[in-house]
């Protein structure tokens, strides 16, 4: 299984000069937990709902004046859509992060998250259970 098989295509992005309020509004409207910070198609960083809650709101900063680039996480690790999904899962765990941008030639094509991996695992387990159930039913018929 490759990253391209489980990633969310067309990750939602925001400009570095946008306000944190704009970022939070966009996250709410698009029902996402992170935004990739992009300028002229160049990936600059990421801002997450947790960062907004803890670093901005928790610190009592004004969300209408604080800019995304003041709090975005800049040390981005991106992965290829051709990377094995298990490697991406290990990378997420090792780096203790929830999101990995997926890029091709420096251009963002999607994002893979711990939720994407969890959903894949759930679907896989469901398939296994269905198959096991079918085999057990078949043996009972004999």
Phi, psi and omega per residue, in radians:
X1 nan 2.302 -3.115
X2 -1.852 2.799 3.122
X3 -0.947 -0.729 -3.104
X4 -1.058 -0.378 -3.132
X5 -1.404 -0.325 -3.077
X6 -2.166 -0.182 -3.057
X7 -1.223 2.827 2.993
X8 -1.599 2.104 -3.108
X9 -1.396 2.618 3.073
X10 1.116 0.987 -3.136
X11 -0.966 2.553 -3.128
X12 -1.362 2.327 -3.110
X13 -2.213 2.866 -3.131
X14 -2.510 2.727 3.124
X15 -1.438 2.687 -3.109
X16 -1.141 -0.399 -3.116
X17 -1.533 -0.047 3.122
X18 -1.195 2.737 3.112
X19 -1.434 2.794 3.093
X20 -1.101 -0.610 3.090
X21 -1.074 -0.761 3.104
X22 -1.067 -0.698 3.121
X23 -1.109 -0.813 -3.130
X24 -1.117 -0.704 3.113
X25 -1.099 -0.766 3.130
X26 -1.103 -0.729 3.115
X27 -1.076 -0.751 -3.139
X28 -1.121 -0.827 -3.098
X29 -1.140 -0.680 -3.086
X30 -1.599 -0.087 3.120
X31 0.990 0.904 3.100
X32 -2.225 2.772 -3.132
X33 -1.794 0.011 3.134
X34 -2.681 2.749 3.036
X35 -2.285 2.345 3.030
X36 -1.417 2.358 -3.142
X37 -1.624 2.038 -3.015
X38 -2.283 2.422 3.063
X39 -2.340 2.118 -3.088
X40 0.907 0.805 3.136
X41 1.156 0.103 3.111
X42 -1.693 2.219 3.118
X43 -1.270 2.091 -3.132
X44 -1.831 -0.499 -3.083
X45 3.036 -2.841 -3.125
X46 -2.523 2.571 3.008
X47 -2.256 2.389 -3.075
X48 -2.063 2.839 3.090
X49 -1.054 -0.619 3.126
X50 -1.150 -0.733 3.107
X51 -1.060 -0.739 3.136
X52 -1.099 -0.825 -3.113
X53 -1.144 -0.779 -3.052
X54 -1.477 -0.888 -3.009
X55 -1.415 -0.516 -3.082
X56 -1.809 -1.124 -3.101
X57 -1.129 -0.792 -3.139
X58 -1.072 -0.510 3.125
X59 -1.548 -0.017 3.104
X60 1.325 0.379 -3.139
X61 -1.420 2.721 -3.123
X62 -1.391 1.989 -3.093
X63 -1.198 -0.340 3.138
X64 -1.480 -0.239 3.140
X65 -1.972 -0.452 -3.114
X66 -1.308 2.308 -3.095
X67 -1.634 2.650 3.116
X68 -0.971 -0.748 -3.088
X69 -1.195 -0.203 3.063
X70 -1.335 -0.374 -3.055
X71 -2.273 -0.013 -3.131
X72 -1.168 2.663 3.081
X73 -1.579 2.064 -3.014
X74 -1.623 -0.408 -3.101
X75 -1.364 1.333 -3.061
X76 -1.536 2.373 2.967
X77 -1.957 2.149 3.093
X78 -1.976 2.808 -3.111
X79 -2.226 2.840 3.104
X80 -1.520 2.610 3.058
X81 -1.124 -0.308 -3.133
X82 -1.549 -0.036 3.118
X83 -1.199 2.521 3.045
X84 -1.069 2.354 -3.132
X85 -1.051 -0.590 3.124
X86 -1.146 -0.619 3.085
X87 -1.154 -0.716 3.107
X88 -1.103 -0.713 3.116
X89 -1.093 -0.744 3.105
X90 -1.131 -0.663 3.127
X91 -1.129 -0.766 3.085
X92 -1.019 -0.773 -3.137
X93 -1.173 -0.807 -3.103
X94 -1.082 -0.730 -3.114
X95 -1.488 -0.128 -3.120
X96 0.969 0.872 3.105
X97 -2.215 2.935 -3.104
X98 -1.917 -0.206 -3.037
X99 -2.413 2.461 3.021
X100 -2.270 2.089 3.034
X101 -1.129 2.545 3.094
X102 -1.936 2.143 -3.058
X103 -2.243 2.674 3.008
X104 -2.299 2.110 -3.115
X105 0.912 0.703 3.095
X106 1.405 -0.088 -3.134
X107 -1.745 2.323 -3.131
X108 -1.243 2.225 3.094
X109 -2.018 -0.168 -3.140
X110 3.034 -2.935 3.119
X111 -2.577 2.491 3.056
X112 -2.063 2.328 -3.061
X113 -2.186 2.952 3.057
X114 -1.064 -0.567 3.098
X115 -1.154 -0.701 3.100
X116 -1.056 -0.756 -3.135
X117 -1.188 -0.746 3.118
X118 -1.079 -0.724 3.112
X119 -1.115 -0.700 3.091
X120 -1.092 -0.789 -3.139
X121 -1.080 -0.751 3.115
X122 -1.041 -0.834 -3.140
X123 -1.086 -0.690 3.125
X124 -1.109 -0.811 3.135
X125 -1.094 -0.721 3.092
X126 -1.017 -0.750 3.120
X127 -1.100 -0.748 3.128
X128 -1.092 -0.786 -3.134
X129 -1.109 -0.677 3.097
X130 -1.112 -0.775 3.133
X131 -1.108 -0.775 3.125
X132 -1.089 -0.755 3.110
X133 -1.046 -0.727 3.124
X134 -1.138 -0.699 3.130
X135 -1.176 -0.713 3.112
X136 -1.117 -0.766 3.122
X137 -1.083 -0.691 -3.140
X138 -1.145 -0.695 3.133
X139 -1.186 -0.596 3.133
X140 -1.186 -0.510 3.123
X141 -1.194 -0.470 -3.083
X142 -1.335 nan nan
